[in-house]
Amino acid sequence: MNSIKIKFAAVALCTASIFSSVNSQAETLRLAHIAPPSHVMQQVAERFATNLQKESDERFSTKISPLAKLGREPQLIKLLQSGGIQFAMLTAGELSNRSQPLQAWFLPYTFDDVAHAGAMARSEAGREMLDALDSQGMIGLGYVFAGMRHILSVDPITSPTDLQNKKIRSFPNQIFSDWWQANGAAPTAMPLSEVSPSLTTNLLDAVDIDLDAIVGLKLYQQAENLSLTNHMAFPIVMVASKKWWDRLSDSDREIIIKTFDEAEAWGIQQQVASEDRNFQTLKDSSVNIEMVDKKPFQTVGEEVVNQYAEGDPLIQKFIEQAALLNN
């Protein structure tokens, strides 16, 4: 009887040793993005990392590098293409410089709110845009959404007329430049970290921005007028290195896809709730909130939409599917 117990103990010890060896060889993955730790990108990244470790039986652990610690987005793309990192969250604005159909996400007044934009994340056109990243050495897994974009300004802005020759901080992307030039403004590209001092020194008159950033950076202390234009969504794309992805087993790919699908849906819900909280914070901070008449802005937006939809069937398909979701 004692010999049987000894044999069972030996088997158990051997099994534990095997599992210990497997866990000690768990692959550490790198996930990078350019946003601060308070941003929704970080929140979704942490949820994805935690759940991936669990779903993979701790074979994968993920180290997250926020705040451009591994480089700005062009550097992150190079790291992905070389297999130097496994994941990154990249703005669709940066990726649309490489894959034109992604510009559809920034067409003015395509979406009513974050929930509407989030629904398009699962659309056929939205997924085709992710598939197109394969040619860039990346695997598109899904989307993360910051808030809808508005205008924060030193002086009140209620119509495109008020924007004439105003210097407005804009994302460095052609569609953003076309949009603000069509409104009569002078788009100025600069890092978000430079916006606050530029408002203080009158290098900027206004900022194209979401409520998350206004609250997080307290930009209302430099510019106290918020015009709720609600003119664009701002998606971020979760991508994997194709070079690394191609080495994975089908089962590991399925685990990663499933895990990010859950994080994507969770992130959309979080951002929808965050919009309301941020708006209340700004009201409580006595920000001058302008409930602008959107029709003049929408009229300008139609010109930009027609310009980008013409000649690109996937952008046109995206516009049609977004309209159907809103009915």
N, C-alpha and C positions, 0 to 999 in steps of 0.2 A: 504493500500500500504506500509506504514511504517512497519507494522507487518511482511509483506512478506520479506522486506529487512533485518529486524532483524533476521528472520529465516534463510535466506541465509548466513548472516554474522556468525550466530552461527554454521551452518554446515561447513562453510569454516574454522572457528576457530578450530572446532573439528577435521577436516581432517588434518589441519596443525599440530595439536597436535599429531595426530597418526603418521604422517610421521616423525615428530621430535623425537618421541619415538623410532621408528624403526631405524632411523639413529644413535641415541645415543646408541643403542644396537648393532651396527655394530661390527662384529667379527674382531679382530686384529690378523692377521696371522704373523708368523715368518718365514723368509727366510734367510738362512745362507750360507756362502761360505768362502773359505780360501784366496781368491785373494784380491789384493789391490783395492781401489776405482777406479783406472784408467783402470782396466782390463775389457775385453769384458763381463766377468761374471756379473760384476756390471751393465754394460750398459743394458744387456738383462734383468737382474733382475728388474731394474728400469722401463723399458718399460712394462714388464709383470705386475708389481705392479700397475702402472698407469692405464693400460687398464683393469685390473681385477676390480679395484674400479669402473671404469665407466660401464663396462659390467654387473656388479652385482648391479647396481643402488646404489652403495656406501654401500652395505651390508658387503663387505669385504674390509678391508684396510690391507696393508702389511708393516711390519717393516723389513728392510733389515739389516743384520749384516755381514759386510765383514771382511776380514783380520783375520779370525779364532777367532773372538771375543767370539763366543760361543763354541770354542774348535776346535781341529784338526779334520780331517775327521772321524776317528774311534769314536770320541765323538759325532759328528754330527749324525752318523748312529744310535748310541744308543738313542739319543734324538728323532729321527724320529720313531724308533721302539716303543718307549714308548709313543709317541704322544706329547712329550714336545715341538717340533716344527712341523710346517706343511710342510715346503719345505726346500730343500737344493740343491745346485749345487755341485756335487761330481765328482772328476776326474774319468774317466773310468779306469784309472790305479789302483786306490784304489778299485773300485767296481769289477774289474776283479779278484782281490784276493778272492772274494766271489762268483763270477759268471764267470766261465772260458771262455765262448764264447765271452765275451767282449774283450778278448785279441786280437781278430781279428782286432780291430781298430788300433793296434800298429804293425801289420805285416809290415816289411820294404817294401817300394816301392809298396804298394797296391794302393796308391793315387798319382795323379800328382800334385794336389794343393788343396786349401781349398774348392773351388767350387765342385771338384770331391768328396771330403769327405762329404761335405754338402749334395750332392745329395743322398748319401747312408743313410743319416739320415731318409729318407722317404722310404727306401727299406724294403722289406718283412723281410729280415734277421735282419736288424737294429731294426725293431720294435719287432721282436721275442725276441731279447736280452733285450729290455725294459720289456717285459711281464715276463721274467724269474726273475726279481727282486721282484716280488710279494712274492716269498718264503722267501725273506729276510726282509719282513716287510715294503717294499717300493713299490710305484707305479711309474714306469718310464713314464715320460711325454714327453721327447724329449732330444735334444742335443744342446750344445753350443760348438763352435769351437774356440780354440786358433789357432795361425798360425802353418804352417808346421815347422818341426824341422830341425835344421842344427847344425854345429859344430863351436863354437867360441873357439879360442885357442891362447895360448901365442906365439907358433911357427907355421908357416904355415903347413897346412895339406892338401895334395892333393890326397892321396890314403890310403887304409888300412895299408900299410907298415909304413906310418908316425905315425900310432896310436900305434905301438908296445910298450907295457908296459906303455903307457901314462895314467895318472890318470884323468879320465873324470867324471864330475858330471853327474849322471844318476838318473832318477826317480826310487824310491824304489819299483821295480816290477820285477818279474822273466824274463819276455820277454825282458825288457830293458837290464838286466844283460846278458842274453844269446846273445843278439845282439852285445853288445860291447865286450864281451869276444870272440865272433866269429871273430871280427875285430882285435883282439890282444890287446885291451885296458884293463885297470883295472877300471871297473865301481865303482864309489864312491857315495853313497847316502848321501845327506845332504840337509837341508832346503835352499830354494833359497836365503834367507836373508844372508846366510853365504858364498855364492859363491864369491862375490867381494873380501872380505879379504883373502879368500883361494887362489884366483888367485894371489893376491899381494904377499903373503907369500910362493908361490910355493907349497902349499898343493894340488893344482889342476894344471893340464896342459891344460885342455880343458873342455868345457861345452856342453852338449846336450841340446839345447834350441831353442825357437822360437824368431822371430824378435821383437815381442811385448815386451818380457821381456828384450831383449838386449837394446832396445831403452829406455824403461821405467826406467830401473835401470842403464842405461849408462855403461853397463859392458864392452863396447868397450874401455873404458878408462883404464881397467886393462888387456885386451886381445884384440889386434887390428887386429887379423886375423879371417875372417869369411869364412868358406868353405860351399858353397851352396849345401849341399848333399841332402836336401829335402827328408829325409829318412822316416819320419813318420808324420802322422796327430796326433792331440792331442785333442780328444773330452772330454767334460764335460757333465755329465748327470743331467738333472733336474728331481728330484724325489719328491714325496709327501709321507707323513706318511700314511701307509695303515690303521693304527688304526684310524686316523682322517678321511681318505677318505671313509672308510666304513660307517661312520655316515652321509655322505652327501647325499642329494637328487640327483636323476639322472640329474635333470636340472642344479644343481650347478656343478656337475662333467663335464657336457657338456660345461658350460661356461668356466671353468678352462682349459679344453683341447683345446678349440677353442682359448682362449687367449694366451696360450703358443705356439700353432702352429704358430700364427702370430709373436710372439716374436722370435721363433726359426728361421723362414725364414728371418726376419729382421736382426738378429744377424749374420747369414751367409753372407748376403750382406755387412754388416759393416766390417766383418773380411776380406773379399776378397779385399775391398778397402783399409783396413788398411795395408795389406801386401805390396801394392805398396808404400804407404806413408812411411812405416818403411824402406823399401829398399832405397828410395830416401834420407831419413834422414841419413842413414849409409854411403851412397856415399858422401853426403855433409860433413860428419864428417871425411872424409879421411880414413875410415876403409879399410884395405886391403882385398878385396873381391875376393875369389878364385872360379872361375867357373870350378869346378872339373869335371873330367871324371867320371860319375856315374857307369859305367859298372863294375869296380872292387867291388864297394860297393853293387851293385845289385846282383852280383854273390854270395857274402856272404849272402845277404838277402834271396836268394832262399833257402839256407840251413835252415834258421830259419823258413821261411814260411812252408816248408815241415814238419819240426819238429812239428809245432803247428797245422797244418791242419789235420795231420794223427790222425784218431780216434775220431774226433769231427765233426759230420755232419753239425752242424750249422756254425762252422768256415769255413768249406769247401763251404757251400752255400753262405756265405758272400763273400768269395774270388771270386766265380763265378759271383755273381751279380755285384760286384765292377768292374770286368773286362768287363762285358757287358755294363755298364754305360760309360766306357771309349772308346767304339767303335763308 
